[in-house]
Amino acid sequence: MPDFTVFKGAKDGSPFKTTTSKPDGLTGDQVVVRVTASGVCGTDLHYKHADMVLGHEGVGVVEELGPDVKYLKKGDRVGWGYETNSCGHCAACVSGQEMSCPERSLYGFANHDQGSFSSHAIWREAFLHPIPDGINDEHAAPLQCAGATVFTALYDVKPTETVGILGVGGLGHLAIQFAAKMGCRVVVLSGSDRKREQAKALGAHRFIVLNKGKGKAPEEGEPWLLSRLLVTTSAQPDWEAIIPMMAPQGRIWPLSVDAGNLVIPYMSLLAGAIRIQGSLGSTRTVHRDMLAFAARHGINPVIEKFPMTEDGIKEAMEKLEKGDVHYRAVLVAQ
């Protein structure tokens, strides 16, 4: 296998172009993927100063197959996300929860010489996901992490539930679409009125502007208690305002990353029997169901496209860090 182009993080935070070398010949169920598009995720910002290849929302075309590949063929379109390997034998793996495998390979923790900001990548067939015909490469890319993340929090939802989405951004705008297509009543919570019409167009039934520091979230009409809440903002909300909106035994899913501690009103949590559900990402089963659901219902991320070059990656990451991307940045192979 010849060298291929990759884009790494650097001490100054500016991505730079280099190459990754791989030994000749593929082993096991390894697959060479020619990358056609990559999403730019908030997690990528955490590693922009690291000596590693960036990107984990990859989509591309199968070019070479290892000797044990059974299901993919050359020319197939595939994608991958946050996890690219696991042991396959532990209790977590055999129960279909490979994201909890002690030997899992996750972006940022393994395979530092590979990523989706690249011309090619080599992954196991078992962790590549076929892309349905109804989704193009640019729209498929953000689904590999953002789409899989929010779909995990909705995987067991009932159409009779009222689902709250906190934030209308890269994760939130996908969560709104998924929850609406699942038949749920969708309530969007936001710190301002700016994205009300966009949220309604994506499928939201109600839009609530939180009064920060007021300890309440006023809304006219019958209150809709939330059976689950997906927190998609990077900053934590005013939990004094949020907890009274939760239905008894409701679940809160923090899906984005915040450096601080989670501080919840203790007695309200107990009295409402409310659950806080952590989630690292999706299993392969959920990931593939998400892609099928998105294709069937025409769910696509709203994207801005950038060239997969040093300048294009830098511009995309700078816009993302400033919160100026509407709603997902996608790098397109040149």
C-alpha positions in Angstrom: 0.0 0.0 0.0 1.6 3.3 -1.0 1.7 6.4 1.2 -1.4 8.5 1.3 -2.1 12.1 2.2 -3.3 13.0 5.7 -3.9 16.3 7.6 -2.6 16.4 11.2 -3.0 18.8 14.1 -0.1 21.0 15.1 1.2 22.9 18.1 -0.1 26.2 16.7 -3.6 24.6 15.9 -3.2 24.9 12.1 -3.7 21.6 10.3 -0.8 20.6 8.0 -0.5 18.2 5.1 1.7 15.1 5.4 1.7 11.4 4.6 1.0 8.1 6.3 2.9 5.0 5.4 1.4 1.6 5.5 3.1 -1.8 5.0 2.5 -3.5 1.7 -0.4 -5.9 1.7 -3.7 -5.9 3.7 -4.4 -8.5 6.5 -7.6 -9.9 7.8 -10.7 -7.9 7.0 -8.8 -4.7 6.4 -10.3 -2.4 3.7 -8.7 0.6 2.0 -11.2 3.5 1.6 -10.6 6.4 -0.7 -12.1 9.3 1.3 -14.6 11.5 -0.6 -16.0 13.6 2.3 -15.5 14.2 6.0 -17.5 16.0 8.6 -15.8 18.4 11.0 -17.0 17.7 14.5 -16.5 19.6 17.7 -14.3 16.8 19.0 -11.8 17.6 16.2 -11.2 20.9 17.9 -10.0 19.1 21.0 -7.2 17.5 19.0 -6.2 20.4 16.7 -2.9 20.8 18.7 -2.2 17.1 18.8 0.3 15.2 16.6 -2.4 13.0 15.0 -4.5 12.7 11.9 -7.7 14.6 12.4 -11.3 13.6 11.5 -13.7 10.8 12.4 -16.8 11.5 10.3 -15.5 9.7 7.1 -17.2 8.6 3.9 -15.6 7.1 0.9 -15.3 4.4 -1.7 -13.8 0.9 -1.2 -10.6 0.5 -3.2 -8.8 -2.6 -1.9 -9.9 -5.6 0.2 -8.1 -7.8 2.7 -8.1 -11.6 2.3 -10.9 -12.1 4.9 -13.3 -9.4 3.7 -16.7 -11.1 3.0 -19.3 -8.5 2.4 -17.9 -5.4 0.9 -16.7 -5.1 -2.7 -14.7 -2.6 -4.6 -16.7 0.5 -5.4 -19.0 0.3 -2.4 -19.6 3.5 -0.5 -19.0 3.3 3.2 -18.6 5.4 6.3 -17.1 5.2 9.7 -17.4 7.1 13.0 -15.9 7.5 16.5 -15.1 3.8 17.0 -13.1 1.7 14.5 -12.3 -1.5 16.4 -13.0 -3.7 19.5 -11.9 -7.1 20.8 -15.1 -8.9 19.7 -15.0 -11.3 22.6 -15.7 -9.5 25.9 -19.1 -9.3 27.5 -19.7 -5.8 26.1 -18.9 -6.9 22.5 -20.9 -10.2 22.5 -23.9 -8.3 23.9 -23.7 -5.7 21.1 -22.3 -2.9 23.3 -18.8 -2.7 21.7 -18.6 1.0 22.6 -17.9 -0.2 26.2 -15.2 -2.7 25.2 -12.1 -2.3 27.3 -9.9 -2.7 24.2 -12.0 -0.4 21.9 -10.3 1.9 19.4 -11.7 5.4 19.6 -10.8 8.6 17.8 -8.1 10.4 19.7 -7.1 7.3 21.6 -5.9 5.0 18.9 -4.8 5.0 15.2 -3.2 8.4 15.4 -1.8 7.9 11.9 -5.2 7.7 10.4 -8.4 9.8 10.2 -11.0 11.2 7.8 -9.1 14.3 7.0 -7.1 12.3 4.4 -7.1 10.9 1.0 -7.4 7.3 2.2 -7.8 5.3 5.3 -7.6 1.6 6.3 -10.2 0.1 8.6 -11.7 -3.2 9.5 -14.7 -4.2 7.4 -16.6 -4.9 10.6 -16.5 -1.2 11.5 -17.4 0.2 8.1 -21.0 1.1 7.4 -22.6 0.9 3.9 -24.1 4.2 2.8 -27.6 3.9 1.5 -28.2 5.1 -2.1 -30.6 7.8 -0.9 -27.8 9.8 0.9 -25.0 11.5 -0.9 -21.4 11.5 0.4 -21.4 15.1 1.7 -24.7 14.6 3.7 -23.6 11.2 4.9 -20.4 12.4 6.5 -21.9 14.3 9.5 -24.2 11.4 10.1 -21.3 9.2 11.0 -20.9 10.9 14.4 -23.5 13.7 14.9 -26.3 11.6 13.4 -25.3 8.5 15.3 -24.9 10.3 18.5 -28.4 11.8 18.6 -30.0 8.7 17.1 -28.6 6.7 20.1 -30.5 8.9 22.5 -33.7 8.4 20.5 -33.3 4.7 19.7 -36.0 3.4 22.1 -38.3 6.4 21.9 -42.0 6.0 21.6 -44.1 8.1 19.2 -46.2 9.2 22.1 -43.3 10.8 23.9 -42.5 14.5 24.2 -38.8 15.1 23.4 -36.9 18.2 24.3 -33.9 19.3 22.2 -31.7 21.9 24.0 -29.9 23.9 21.3 -30.3 24.2 17.5 -26.8 23.5 16.2 -24.8 20.7 14.6 -26.3 18.0 16.8 -29.6 19.7 17.7 -30.8 20.3 14.1 -30.4 16.6 13.4 -32.1 15.6 16.6 -35.1 17.7 15.7 -35.5 15.9 12.4 -35.1 12.4 13.8 -37.5 13.0 16.7 -40.2 14.6 14.5 -40.0 11.7 11.9 -40.3 9.2 14.8 -43.7 10.8 15.5 -42.7 12.5 18.8 -43.8 15.9 20.0 -40.7 18.0 19.7 -39.9 20.9 22.0 -36.8 23.0 21.3 -35.2 24.9 24.1 -32.9 27.8 23.2 -31.3 30.8 24.8 -32.7 33.2 22.1 -35.5 33.4 19.6 -33.1 33.6 16.7 -33.6 30.1 15.4 -37.3 29.7 16.0 -38.4 29.5 12.4 -35.5 27.3 11.4 -36.4 24.9 14.2 -40.1 24.8 13.2 -39.1 24.2 9.6 -37.0 21.2 10.7 -40.0 19.7 12.5 -40.2 21.3 16.0 -43.7 21.7 17.4 -42.8 24.2 20.1 -40.0 26.6 20.7 -39.2 27.8 24.2 -36.8 30.6 24.9 -35.2 30.0 28.3 -34.9 33.0 30.6 -31.4 32.6 31.9 -31.1 33.1 35.6 -34.9 33.4 36.1 -35.4 29.8 37.2 -38.3 29.2 34.8 -39.1 28.8 31.2 -42.4 30.6 30.4 -44.5 29.3 27.6 -48.1 30.0 26.7 -50.6 27.1 26.5 -50.7 23.7 28.0 -47.3 22.6 29.4 -45.6 19.7 27.7 -43.5 17.7 30.2 -40.5 16.2 28.6 -40.1 12.4 28.7 -36.5 12.9 27.5 -34.2 15.8 26.9 -31.2 15.8 24.6 -28.6 18.4 25.6 -26.8 19.4 22.5 -25.2 22.7 23.6 -21.6 22.9 24.6 -22.4 25.0 27.7 -24.7 23.5 30.4 -28.1 25.1 30.9 -29.8 26.6 34.0 -30.8 23.3 35.5 -33.2 25.1 37.9 -35.2 26.0 34.8 -34.9 22.6 33.1 -35.7 20.1 35.8 -39.3 21.3 36.4 -40.0 20.7 32.7 -39.1 17.0 33.0 -41.8 14.4 33.2 -41.6 11.9 36.1 -39.0 9.3 35.3 -37.8 11.4 32.4 -34.3 10.9 31.0 -31.7 13.6 30.3 -29.0 12.8 27.7 -25.9 15.1 27.8 -24.5 14.7 24.3 -22.0 17.4 24.0 -18.8 18.0 26.0 -18.4 20.5 28.8 -15.3 20.7 31.0 -17.2 21.5 34.2 -19.1 19.2 36.5 -22.7 18.3 36.1 -24.6 19.9 39.0 -28.3 19.0 39.2 -30.8 20.1 41.8 -30.6 17.1 44.1 -34.1 16.9 45.6 -35.8 17.6 42.3 -33.9 14.8 40.7 -35.0 12.4 43.5 -38.6 13.5 43.6 -39.0 13.2 39.8 -37.2 9.9 39.6 -35.2 11.6 36.7 -32.3 9.7 35.1 -29.1 11.2 33.7 -28.0 9.0 30.8 -24.4 9.2 29.6 -23.5 8.2 26.0 -20.2 8.0 24.2 -21.6 7.3 20.8 -23.5 4.6 18.9 -23.1 0.9 18.5 -22.8 -0.5 15.0 -26.4 -1.7 15.1 -27.7 1.7 16.0 -25.4 3.4 13.5 -26.7 1.3 10.6 -30.3 1.7 11.7 -29.7 5.4 11.8 -28.4 5.5 8.2 -31.4 3.4 7.0 -33.9 5.7 8.9 -32.3 8.8 7.5 -32.4 7.5 3.9 -36.0 6.4 4.3 -37.2 9.7 5.7 -35.0 12.1 3.8 -33.2 13.4 6.8 -30.1 15.3 5.8 -27.8 17.6 7.8 -27.6 21.2 6.8 -24.1 21.7 5.6 -21.4 24.1 4.6 -18.8 22.6 2.3 -15.0 23.3 2.3 -12.2 21.9 0.3 -10.1 19.2 2.0 -6.9 21.3 1.9 -4.8 22.9 4.6 -6.6 26.3 4.0 -10.0 24.6 3.7 -9.6 22.7 6.9 -8.3 25.7 8.8 -11.3 27.8 7.7 -13.8 25.1 8.6 -12.3 24.6 12.1 -12.1 28.3 12.8 -15.7 28.9 11.8 -16.7 25.9 13.9 -14.8 27.2 16.9 -16.5 30.6 16.6 -20.0 29.0 16.3 -20.4 30.3 12.7 -21.1 27.1 10.9 -24.6 26.5 9.6 -25.0 23.7 10.9 -22.3 21.1 9.9 -19.0 21.7 8.1 -18.1 19.1 5.5 -14.7 18.7 3.8 -14.8 17.6 0.2 -11.9 15.7 -1.4 -10.1 17.6 -4.1 
